[in-house]
Amino acid sequence: RGRGSWVEMDGKDDDLNLTPQRIKKNLVPDVKGKSLRDALYILEEIGMEVEIVGMGRVYKQSLRPGQKLEKNQITIFLK
């Protein structure tokens, strides 16, 4: 669709549901549960500088999802 859009996939049995997710440039996105590649794409798309701690999937982030974006730096923690 264009810049700033993302899709969440939810697969159960033989069904695959795609739900559009909008990335808002003025709010901190929720990247918990995402792979490093996906989290970096989403965060860098809105101009954030990302510090990475660990390996695996994101389980924690230094800025609360949904809060107004006041800094352009975020730390994501993976395991």
N, C-alpha and C positions, 0 to 999 in steps of 0.2 A: 504494500500500500504506500509507502512513502516513509519519510523519516519520522521517527518518533513512535512507530507502532511496533507491537510485539505480539506474539501469539503464545498462549499457554496451551500445552497439550495434556489431555487427560484420557488415558486409555484403559478401558475395562472390557474384559472378554474380547469380543470381536468389534467393539465400538471404539471410535476415536473421536473425541470432541476437541475442537479448536476454539478457544475463546480469545478474542482480540483483547490485548492489554495496551493501554495508552501510556506512553512515557511522557510525563509532564516535566518540562524543563525547569520549572520553579519548585518542584517537590522532590524529596529524596525517594527514589524507587525502592521497593522491597526486592532484594536479590537473594534472600534466604532460600536455600534448596536448589539454587541454580549452579550449573557448572562454572568453572572459572572463565571459560570462553564466553559463555552467555552473560555472566555478570559484568565482565570487562566491556563487552559490546554495549550493554545497556548504560553503564555508568559513564563510559567515555563518550557515548552519543550525546550526553547532556553536558559534556565539558568537564567532568570530574577527573581529578588525579587520584589514582587508586594505589594503595599500599596493600600488599597481599601477605597474609600470614598463614602458613600451612599448605596442605594439599588436599584435593578432593572436591567436595561441594561446600558451598557457603552455608555456614550454620549461624553466623553472627555478623553484624555490621556495626561500625562505630557511630553511625548516624541513624536516628530512628526513622523508619519508613513513614512517609506522609508528611514529615515536618518540612517547613519552608527551607529551601536551599539557600543557606547563608554563606557556607564555605564551599570551596571546590575540591576539598580533600576528604577522602573517606578511606577507612581501613576495613577490609573484609577478611574474615577468619574462616578458614576451610578445614574440614576433617573428613 
